[in-house]
Structure formats: C-alpha cells, structure tokens
C-alpha cells in the first residue's frame, strides 16, 4: 500500500503560494507510517509552521498499470478527505535550495484521513464540494470540478509509471486557504456538507 499525493492541482492555491501552473501533475509520496485515521493530530516539534491542506482522497479498489482514462473509475472504491499536513517552513527552505520536500511532507500523522465513503454513494466525482473549518470558521472550500487534472486523468497518468494497488490512497491537491495550525485547534472536514472528519490538535 502506498500514499500518492498530487501537488499544485488548484489554480487558486498555486497563486497563493506563487507557484507556476504545471504542464503535468506534480506527484510525491508519503510513507504509510504517516497515515493517521484517529481524531488527534500531535504537533511535531521540528517546525514552527505546520499548515493544513484539505484534499479529496480516493482509495484504490483494484490493482492496475497503464490504465486508460476511460477505465480509471473502475479502479476507485472509496472517497474521503484527508489533510496533507505540511511543515511550510521546511518546505520553503527546501524549495529555495532546490532540494526535495521529504520531511516537509512526511512525518508522523502528516497523512490524516477521514472515514471513507463508498464511491457508489457519490453521484459525480468531478463535482464534489468539500471544505475545512478551523475552530468553527470555514477556511478552505472548493469543488473537484476545479482540479487542473481530474481523478480520471490522474489515475491514468500515475499508472503509466507505477502500478497502483488495492488500498492505495491518492491525495488530489488542495485549494486556497492553507494556513498554520496551533495546539488546541479543532479541524473539521466536509464532503457535500456532510461532516466526515474531526481532528483535535495537540
Ligand atoms: Mg497537498
């Protein structure tokens, strides 16, 4: 099982971090040890700027390689939301020096996910409304119809290079509104107005 993440997939977030719109999906991975499906996120002590990035996530239900876009959806079993917790201070330093992001994106609990919903309960995966609130105030809100590269294309693109396996989780990028979290914050995530994620920051 692996965790595949897509960066820079919403124009408004690319603009807020002053990045360039990519020609191809930007892909990175998180080790499975970073996965957290509990209701607690413990702040790491090596960063002074841990930020939330809410993302729609898809679970792979069937192995495949070199998948045609027309067949992509048959490889998805469930959908949910995840928070791609990011040490922005470390990421900015690494980006400035042209170095990889590894510890900016991969640390304990940095891949915190909601409960997952059966894909059959979603009427249109290219029209999923999702949002994140912090301490009761909505801070991120978007729709999967605003992705630069949609999930069908992402599965096609990723599977050209690496086999996707049952149980893999795909993070599909965050919209604007990313921000710093602090101890005692409460984060809540919604898909189509249904709350499916609730995290207390310790
Ligand atoms: Mg992200």
Boltz pocket constraint, residues with backbone or C-beta under 6 A from the ligand:
constraints:
  - pocket:
      binder: B
      contacts: [[A, 5], [A, 6], [A, 7], [A, 53], [A, 55], [A, 84], [A, 173], [A, 174]]
      max_distance: 6.0
